[in-house]
Amino acid sequence: MERKKQSDEYWVNLLIDFLAGKITAEEQTLLFEWVNKSEENKRCYTQLSEIWVSSGMGISNLPFHKERAFAMFKERVDAVMLNKQLKKKKIARRIAGIAAVLIPFVILSYIGYQYVELKSSLANQQSLFTSIVAPKGAQSQVELPDGTQVWLNAGSSLQYANTFGQDDRNLTLTGEAYFDVATNKILPFIVRSEAIKIQVLGTRFNVKAYEQLDDIKVTLIEGSVSLHHIMEKQTYKLMPMEVARYSKREHKMEIVKDTYSQATGWTNGAIVFNGESFEEIVFMLEQRFNVTIHIEKESLKKRQFKGDFKKNETIERIFNVMATGGQFSYKISGDRIDIF
């Protein structure tokens, strides 16, 4: 719960920085991604922006009165309740502090302009960004504008600005992808996935970061990788054949040697399990075969399995092998599989 509060406060503070014109281009991109991630985030953005402007903080043709604007802001926050878990006093103090800084520099008109610009940017974001999607049951291989080769696993997506390769090489990943990065000593290649930022100049690595899974895994095949946890402000370095495993539940990073790498097998159609929980295996099979799998026994979910299946294996064959020894039974009905 405390982690949730901290996260909300982080994004609200970033929103305030945007409205105040005190945000970097990198932070603005991050903010756009967060706003579009859920309807709740969009409501939070809209409410805070409207409160900011209606309180007099974004109006350029009227005298600015700090006390009046702050009083109006506080009153409106009390009425609207941006988020039940946010501490309003902290946000109010943040607004008041920024307002005090803005007054001497007379840039209130810019705030109003930025507010309109953000709404316009969000409305037109699809035309500014390119999205690549590998739906369930399929995989994709693409070449990015900078020459980087990307293999995208089933149920995954990439998003990057249409200026990718010109001013920066930043992209956002949801799901799993293998990258063979084109070398560019001027523009680092940056992959964001939730709270993790991965930065390289030219290398080969795999990222597994499905929102539905607890762990984010980064496997380095060749070169070097720098991982930065945005919220915790921690940086980690990876060497070839090392795996960084970040637990979103425990907020803990672990780096281990990859003694039996299955990180790239999927790019050739293979399916390899190396001690993953049955729950994670089932999720990956759902993506690969575009089916729904229901586990009836809770005790099965954390059980670990190992297996190596070649390309074009059927899901029935996979379950036949995994169920050997009576560890579980299953029933296939069309695109639904029940495990008990």
N, C-alpha and C positions, 0 to 999 in steps of 0.2 A: 504493500500500500504506500509506504514512504517513497519507494522508487517511482511510483506512478505520479505522486505529487511533484517530485523533483523534475520528472520529465515534462509535465504540463507547464511548470514554471519556466523551464528552459525555452520551450517553444513560444510562450507568451512574451518572454523577454526578447526573443528574436524578432517577434512581430512588432514589438514596440520600437526596437532598433530600426526596423524597416520604415515604419511611419515617421521616425525622426530623421531619416536619411543618414543613419549611422551604421549601415550594413554593407558588408563586402559583397562582391558579385558571387563568390562561392557560397556565402551564407544565404544569399537571396535564392539561389538555385535550390539549396537545401530546404529553405522555407517553402518554396513552391511545391516541392515533393511532399512535404508534410501536410500542407493544406489540402492537397488533392487526394490524400491517402484515405480519408473518411469523411462522411457527412458531418460528424461531430466536429472535426477539425475545421471544416469550412464554416460551420456556424460560429465557432470560436473566433475565427478570423473576421467574419462579417460583423459580429457583435462588437468586438473590440475596436475595429476600424470605425464603425458608426458612432460608438461612444466617443472615440478620440476626436472625430470631426465635429459632432454635434455639441461637444463640450466647449468648442471654441478653439481647439488646438490646431485646427487645420484651416481656419478662415483667415484669408489674407487682407480682406478689405475692411476689417474691423479692428479697433484697438484691442490689444491682448492684455487681459487682466489675469495674472497668474492665480490669484486667490479664487476669483469667480470660476475660472476654467477648472481648477482642481476640485472645487466644491461640486460643480456640475458633474464632473467625471465620477467622483466618489458616489454621488447620489444615483447616477445611472448604473454603475457597477452593482450597487446594492440592489437595484431593482431588477436588473437583467440576470445576474449571477452567471458569469461566463462559464464557470465549471464548479460544481459543488465541492470538488476537492481542492480547488485553488484557494490560497490564502489571500483575500482581497486586500488586506493591509499591505502586504508585500508588493502587490502590483501597483497599488495607489502610490506608495513611496517611490516606486520605480518611475512612474509617470511624472510625479512632482519633481524628481531629480532631473529628468531629461528636460522638463519645461523650464527649469531654472537655467539650464545650460543654453537652451535655444534662444531665450529672450535677448541676450546681448548681441547675438549674431543675426537677428532679424531674418530668420529663414522659415517663418511659419507658413508662408505661401507655398514653399517647397513641400511641406508635409502634406498639404491638401492635394498638391499635384501628384505626389507619390502614392497617395491613397487611390486616386483615380487610375494611376498607371498600373498598380497592382491588380485592381479589378479588371482592367483591360487586358493585362498580361495573362491572368488566369483564364479569362474568357477565350483568349486566342492561343492558349498554350499548345493545343494540338497542332497548330500550324507552325510553331516554333521548334517543336521536338519531333524526333523520329522514334517510333516504337517498333520493336521486333518481337514477335510472339511465337513461341513454340507451344501449340495447344496440347492438351492431354492426348496421349497416343501417338505423338509425332516429335521428331527432333529437327533442328534447323542448323545449317552451317552458313555463315555469312562473312563477308569481308567488309570491315568498317572503312570509312573514307580515308583513314590514315594508313591503310594497308594491313591492319591487325585482323587476324583470322579468329573467328569466334564460333564455337560449337555450343548450341543452346539445347539443354535437355528438356524433356517433355514437361509441360506445365510451368514454363519459365518465360520471362520477358526482360528485355533491355530497353532503356530509354536514354537518348542523348540529344543534345541541342543540334540544330542543323548547321551550326558553325563548328561542329566537332572537327578537330584537326587543324583549325585555324588559330583560334585564341586559346583553346585548351583541349584536353582529351578526357573529359569527365563523362561518366555514364553511371546509370543506376541499374542494379540487377535485382530481380526478384526470382528466386529459384536457383538453378544450377547452370554454370557455364564454364567452359574451358577456353582459356585465352592464349593465343600465340601472338604476343604483342610486337608490333613493328617498332624498331628502335628510333627514338627521337630524343636527343640529349637536351633539347630546349623545352619541349612540352612533356611533362610527366603524364603517364597513363594512370587515371584514378578511377577505381570502381567503388561505388557506395552501395552498401546493403544494410538497411536498417541503421544501427548505430556504429557500424564498422566502415572505415575508409581504408582501402588498399591502394598503395601507390608504387608504381614501378616505372622504369624507363624503357626497358625491353626485356621480356622474359616469357616463360611459359608457366602457367599456373591454373589451378582449378578452384572455383568457389562454389560451395554448396550452401545456399542461404534461403531456403523456403520459409515463408512466414509461419507456416503451420508446424514446423519442427523447432525444437528447443535449441539445437546446436547450429552455429554457423561454422563451417569448416573451410579452411583455406589450405590447399596443398601446393607447395612449390616444387615444380619439376626441374626448372633451370633458371639461373640468374639470381636475383635478389628481390625481396618484397618487404615493404614497410607497412605494418598495420597500425592504424590509429583508432582508438576508441573515442568517439566524439564526445560523449557525455562525461566519461571518466578521465579524459585527457591523458591517456596512457598510450605509449608507442611501443611496438614490438617488432623485432627483426626476424625474418625467416631465412634459413639456409636451404639449399636444394634437398629434396626428399624429407622435408619436415612438414608437419601438419599443425596448424593452429586451430584449436577447437574452442570456440567461445560459447559458454552456456548462458542463454538469455535469462534463464530462471535463477541461476546462482550468481550471475554477473561475474563470471570467472573465466579467465583465459588460460589455456593449457597448451604447451607446445611439445610435441612428441615426434620421434623419428617414425617415418612411414616404412615399416619393414615389409609390408605386403600391400602395395599400392593398387587400389581399385579406382583411384580418382579419375583416371582417363579411360578405363575400360568401356565405359558407357558410350564414349564417342565412336567406338567401333561396333556398337550394338550389344556388347556383352553386359551381363547382369552379375555383379559380384557383391557378395555380402561377407563382411569380415568382422563379425561380432556385434553388428548393430542390433538394436532391440527389434522385436517382432513388430512393434507399433511403427517404427520408422521404416522398416522393410515394406510393410503393408502400404504405407503412404506412397513410397516410391513406385510400387507396383501399380497403384491406382493411377499415377501419372503416366507410367509407361504404357499401360494397356487400356487406359480410359475406362476403368470399371469402378464400381463401388464395393468396398470390402468392409464387412462388419465383423468385429471380434466380440463374441459373446462373453468369453471368460476374461476378466480383468487380469488374472494371474498370468495369462499368455502374453500380455502386452510388453512386459519388460524382459521376457525370455530372449536370449541372444542366439543368433544363428550364423553359420558360415556356409557359403556355397558359391560356386562359380558356374554360371550358365552361359552358353555360347549364344551368338546371334540367332534370331528367329526361333528361340525357344518359346513354346506356348505357356500361358499362365497355368494351364492345367498340369503340364509336365513339371513346372516349378513347384507347385503345391504337392504333387505326388512325391517328389524327392524330399521336400521339407517335412512332410507328414510321416515319413518313414519312421517306424518304431512306435507309432501310436501316440506321438506327442500332441497331436490334435486331429480333428476331423474337419472336413469342409464340404460345402455344397455349392455348386455353380448353377445359377439360374439366370441365363442371359448375361447381362452385364453387371450382375450382382453376385457377390460371393459371401457366404456366411461361414464363419470359422467358429468351431465350438469344441 
